[in-house]
Amino acid sequence: MTDARAWTVLLLYPGDRAARDRADPAESRFAPLFAAFAAAGMAAEPAVYHDDFADEVAAQLRGVGAVLVWCNPIEGGRRRDRLDALLRDAANAGVFVSTHPDTVLRLGTKDVLVETRELPFGSDVHRVDSLAQLAAELPARLQRGPRVLKQHRGHSGIGVWRVKRTGGSGAAPLLKVQHAQRGAAAQELDFAALLQRMAPYFETAQGGHMVDQAWQPRLVDGMVRAYLVEDRVAGFGHQAVNALMPAPPGQAAQPPGPRLYHGPELPAFQGLRRQLETAWIELLRERVGVDRERLPLLWDCDFMFGEPAPDGAPGFVLCEVNVSSVSPFPPSAIAPLVAAVQRRLAGA
C-alpha cells in the first residue's frame, strides 16, 4: 500500500453503470464534501455502487484508508447484503469503514427504540416477535390510544404504520390505518385485515419482528434531527412532518414540509445538544454495545417533541437513529466530518 493510497477516502453511494462511468465529484450531490477533502489536502474519490459491478467497487476499496458509505437498507428493490459483505471484507483488510455494517445493525434499526426505552428520550415501546403476539397484545394497547407499528429496518417511512381504534370491541376493533410512505392515504380496516397487512414484516427476510411505539401527539409540531459527527452534535434539521398526521376527510395526506438546516449553535436546541453530548450518546453506545471507535463518523437521531419538563424545558422522544445513508446534511457537518476522517487515518 502506498502512503498516498492510505490517505485516500472513498465516498460510496448507489448508482447504475452510467452513473459510475461518468462519476464526477464536482457534479455529485456530495460536491461540497469532495471540495472540503481537497482543501484539506486529502484525495477523495467517488465509488458508485451497484450489485452488478460490486467486484469493481471491491477492487477500488483495496488499499484506501477509509470509505464513507451512503446506502439505504433497500436500494432499487435490493437489500444491501452483498455490499455489507464487501464492507466487512474491506474492514478486515484494514480499511476504516463508516458506518460499519455491524454498527448499522446495532444502531440503525428500530430495535434501538426498545433498547433505549428506559433512557432519556425513551417512550412506551415494545418489540413484537410474531403475528400471534401482535394479535394478542395490540388491542389492549389501542385502548390507551393510537400506536405506530414499525418494521425492523427501513427508510423513507416505508413499513411505518399509524393505527388508531375507531370502533368495535375487545380483540376485534375497527381501525383507521395510515402508512407513512409518501402519498399513502388512510384506510379503514378491521383487525383481521390489519394482521394480514402486517404479516410480511414478520417474515425472516423483513427482520422477523416489528416495533410498536405509542403515538406522539406533538408530532404536529414537527421533528428535530440532530446530526452527529462521532459523539458531537454538528448541526440540526427541523421539519414539519405530516406523513402520519390524519388528513381532513376526503383529502389525501399532506407531504412532509421542507427540512430547515441549522448549525450546532441553534439556541432552541442547546438543551438537547447538552443532553446528547454529556450523557445520552455514551449511554446509547453502552446500551447497544458499540465500541467508541465504531461510532459512525456521520449519523443522526430523529426526535419528536414530548411533554415539557417541569421547569418548562422542551421534552423530546426518540423516533429513530439513522446511520445507513445520512443525506442531505447541514453544511456545518462538513468540516468536523473531514477532521474526523483525518484523525482516524492518523490513528488518533
C-alpha positions in Angstrom: 0.0 0.0 0.0 1.4 3.4 -1.0 1.3 6.2 1.5 -0.9 8.3 -0.8 -3.4 5.4 -1.2 -3.5 5.0 2.6 -4.8 8.6 2.8 -7.4 8.2 0.1 -11.1 8.4 1.1 -13.8 6.8 -1.0 -17.4 8.2 -0.9 -19.6 5.2 -1.7 -23.2 5.8 -2.8 -25.6 3.8 -5.1 -26.0 4.3 -8.8 -26.2 2.5 -12.1 -23.4 1.8 -14.7 -23.9 5.1 -16.4 -23.5 6.9 -13.1 -20.3 5.0 -12.3 -18.8 5.7 -15.7 -19.5 9.4 -15.6 -18.8 9.9 -11.9 -17.5 13.4 -11.4 -17.0 14.8 -7.8 -18.0 18.3 -9.0 -21.4 17.0 -10.2 -22.1 14.7 -7.2 -24.6 15.5 -4.5 -21.5 15.3 -2.3 -19.6 18.0 -4.2 -19.1 20.3 -1.1 -17.7 17.3 0.8 -15.3 16.4 -2.1 -14.2 20.0 -2.2 -13.6 20.1 1.6 -11.4 17.0 1.4 -9.4 18.5 -1.4 -9.0 21.7 0.6 -7.6 19.6 3.4 -5.1 18.1 1.1 -6.8 14.7 1.1 -7.7 12.6 -2.0 -11.4 11.7 -2.1 -12.9 9.6 -4.9 -16.5 8.6 -5.8 -17.3 4.9 -5.5 -20.6 4.5 -7.2 -22.0 1.1 -6.1 -24.4 -1.5 -7.5 -24.5 -5.2 -7.0 -24.0 -5.7 -10.8 -20.5 -4.3 -10.5 -19.7 -5.0 -6.9 -16.4 -6.6 -7.9 -15.2 -3.3 -9.3 -16.0 -1.5 -6.1 -14.3 -4.2 -4.1 -11.1 -3.6 -6.2 -11.4 0.1 -5.7 -11.6 -0.4 -1.9 -8.3 -2.2 -1.8 -5.5 -0.2 -0.2 -7.5 3.0 0.6 -7.6 4.5 4.0 -11.3 5.0 4.5 -14.7 4.7 2.9 -17.8 6.7 3.9 -21.0 4.9 2.9 -24.4 6.2 1.9 -26.7 3.3 1.0 -30.2 2.7 2.3 -31.3 -0.7 3.6 -33.1 -1.3 0.4 -32.0 0.5 -2.8 -33.8 -0.1 -6.1 -35.7 -3.0 -4.6 -32.4 -4.8 -3.5 -31.2 -5.4 0.1 -27.6 -4.3 0.8 -26.4 -7.8 1.9 -23.7 -8.1 -0.8 -22.5 -4.5 -0.1 -22.3 -5.3 3.6 -20.2 -8.4 3.0 -17.9 -6.4 0.8 -17.6 -3.7 3.5 -16.8 -6.3 6.2 -14.0 -7.7 4.0 -12.6 -4.2 3.5 -12.7 -3.5 7.2 -10.9 -6.8 8.0 -8.2 -5.7 5.5 -7.6 -2.5 7.4 -9.9 0.0 5.6 -11.8 2.3 8.0 -15.5 1.8 7.2 -18.1 4.2 8.3 -20.7 3.1 9.0 -19.5 -0.4 9.6 -22.4 -2.9 8.8 -22.2 -4.3 12.4 -22.7 -0.9 13.8 -25.6 -0.3 11.4 -27.4 -3.4 12.8 -26.9 -2.2 16.4 -27.8 1.5 15.9 -29.7 1.8 12.7 -32.8 -0.4 13.2 -36.0 0.3 15.1 -34.8 -2.1 17.8 -32.8 0.8 19.2 -36.1 2.2 20.4 -36.6 -0.9 22.6 -33.0 -0.9 23.8 -33.2 2.7 24.9 -36.8 2.9 26.2 -35.6 3.3 29.8 -33.1 6.0 28.9 -33.8 9.7 28.5 -35.9 10.3 25.3 -37.4 6.8 25.7 -41.1 6.1 25.3 -43.8 3.4 25.6 -42.4 0.9 23.0 -42.4 -2.8 22.7 -40.8 -5.4 20.4 -43.3 -7.8 18.7 -41.8 -11.1 17.7 -44.7 -12.7 15.9 -48.1 -12.0 14.3 -49.7 -14.0 17.1 -48.1 -11.7 19.7 -49.3 -8.7 17.8 -52.8 -10.1 17.7 -52.7 -10.8 21.4 -51.2 -7.5 22.6 -52.2 -4.7 20.3 -55.9 -4.5 21.1 -55.2 -3.6 24.8 -52.6 -1.0 23.8 -55.0 0.6 21.3 -57.4 1.1 24.2 -54.9 3.6 25.6 -54.5 5.5 22.3 -53.0 5.2 18.8 -49.9 3.2 18.1 -47.2 3.3 15.5 -46.0 -0.1 14.1 -42.6 0.0 12.6 -40.8 -2.7 10.6 -37.4 -3.8 11.8 -35.4 -1.8 9.3 -36.4 0.6 6.6 -36.3 4.2 5.4 -38.5 7.0 4.0 -41.5 5.9 6.0 -41.7 2.5 4.4 -43.1 -0.1 6.8 -44.2 2.5 9.4 -48.0 2.5 10.2 -50.2 4.6 12.5 -53.0 2.6 13.9 -56.0 4.1 15.7 -59.1 2.4 17.1 -62.3 3.8 15.7 -64.9 1.2 16.9 -65.5 -2.4 17.5 -64.9 -4.2 20.8 -62.5 -6.5 22.6 -60.0 -8.2 20.4 -61.8 -7.2 17.2 -61.5 -3.4 17.0 -62.2 -1.3 13.9 -59.2 0.7 12.8 -58.0 3.7 10.9 -54.6 2.9 9.4 -52.1 5.3 7.8 -48.9 4.3 6.1 -46.0 6.8 6.5 -44.8 6.3 2.9 -45.2 9.5 0.9 -48.5 9.7 -0.9 -50.3 7.0 1.1 -53.9 7.5 2.1 -55.6 6.5 5.4 -57.6 3.3 5.3 -60.4 1.8 7.4 -59.6 -1.8 8.3 -60.9 -4.4 10.6 -58.4 -6.1 12.9 -58.1 -9.2 10.7 -57.2 -7.1 7.7 -54.6 -5.2 9.7 -52.9 -8.5 10.7 -52.9 -9.6 7.1 -51.3 -6.3 6.1 -48.6 -6.6 8.8 -47.8 -10.3 8.2 -45.0 -9.7 5.6 -43.0 -7.8 8.2 -42.7 -10.9 10.3 -41.0 -12.9 7.6 -37.3 -13.6 8.1 -36.3 -11.5 5.1 -38.0 -8.5 6.6 -36.4 -8.9 10.0 -38.9 -11.2 11.6 -40.4 -8.7 14.0 -41.8 -5.2 14.4 -41.6 -2.4 17.0 -44.8 -0.9 18.5 -44.4 2.6 19.8 -47.0 4.9 21.3 -48.2 7.7 19.0 -46.8 11.1 20.0 -49.5 13.7 19.6 -46.9 16.5 19.4 -45.7 15.2 16.0 -47.8 18.1 14.7 -45.0 20.4 16.0 -42.5 18.7 13.7 -39.4 16.6 14.0 -35.9 17.6 15.2 -33.0 15.8 13.6 -29.7 16.1 15.5 -26.7 15.5 13.1 -23.7 14.0 14.8 -20.0 13.5 13.9 -18.9 10.8 16.2 -20.1 11.9 19.7 -20.6 15.6 18.9 -23.6 17.5 17.5 -22.6 19.0 14.1 -26.0 20.6 13.2 -29.7 20.4 13.4 -32.6 19.9 11.0 -36.2 20.9 11.8 -39.0 19.7 9.7 -42.8 19.9 9.7 -43.8 16.2 9.5 -47.2 15.4 8.0 -46.7 11.8 6.9 -48.7 10.2 9.8 -50.9 13.2 10.6 -54.6 12.5 10.0 -55.8 14.2 6.8 -59.1 16.2 6.7 -62.0 14.0 5.5 -61.8 13.3 1.7 -58.3 14.7 1.4 -55.0 13.0 0.7 -52.3 13.1 3.3 -50.1 16.1 3.0 -46.4 15.6 2.0 -43.7 16.5 4.6 -42.6 20.1 4.8 -39.1 21.1 4.0 -36.3 20.4 6.5 -34.6 23.6 7.5 -30.9 23.1 8.4 -29.0 24.9 11.2 -25.6 24.8 12.8 -25.0 23.2 16.1 -25.3 26.5 18.0 -29.1 26.9 17.3 -30.4 28.4 20.6 -33.7 26.5 20.6 -32.0 23.1 20.8 -29.0 23.7 23.1 -30.6 21.7 25.9 -31.0 18.7 23.6 -27.3 19.2 22.5 -26.1 19.2 26.0 -28.0 16.0 26.9 -26.7 14.3 23.8 -23.0 15.2 24.3 -22.7 15.0 28.0 -24.6 11.7 28.7 -27.0 10.2 26.2 -24.6 9.2 23.4 -22.4 7.4 25.9 -25.5 5.7 27.5 -26.7 4.7 24.0 -23.3 3.4 23.0 -23.0 1.2 26.1 -26.6 0.0 25.9 -26.4 -1.3 22.3 -22.8 -2.5 22.6 -20.9 -0.2 20.1 -17.3 0.5 20.9 -16.3 4.1 20.8 -14.1 3.6 17.8 -17.0 2.0 15.9 -19.3 5.1 16.3 -20.4 6.4 12.9 -18.5 9.4 11.6 -21.8 10.9 10.4 -25.2 9.9 11.8 -28.3 11.4 13.0 -31.1 11.0 15.6 -34.7 11.9 14.9 -36.7 13.3 17.9 -40.3 14.1 18.2 -41.5 16.7 20.7 -42.6 15.3 24.0 -44.1 16.8 27.1 -42.1 19.7 28.5 -40.0 19.2 31.7 -41.3 20.6 35.0 -39.0 23.6 34.5 -40.5 24.3 31.1 -37.6 22.9 29.1 -38.6 21.2 25.9 -39.1 17.4 26.0 -38.0 15.1 23.2 -38.9 11.5 22.3 -36.6 9.3 20.2 -38.2 8.3 16.8 -35.2 6.6 15.1 -31.5 6.6 14.6 -30.2 6.9 11.0 -26.7 5.6 10.1 -27.1 3.9 6.7 -27.5 6.9 4.4 -27.4 10.3 6.2 -28.0 12.7 3.3 -28.6 15.6 2.9 -26.8 17.0 5.9 -26.2 20.6 7.1 -23.1 22.4 5.8 -21.9 22.7 9.4 -21.3 19.0 9.5 -18.7 19.0 6.7 -15.6 20.5 8.5 -16.0 18.2 11.5 -16.5 15.2 9.3 -13.3 15.9 7.3 -11.4 16.4 10.6 -12.8 13.2 12.0 -11.6 11.3 8.9 -8.2 12.8 9.3 -7.9 11.8 12.9 -9.0 8.2 12.1 -6.4 7.9 9.3 -3.7 9.4 11.5 -4.5 6.8 14.2 -5.6 9.5 16.7 
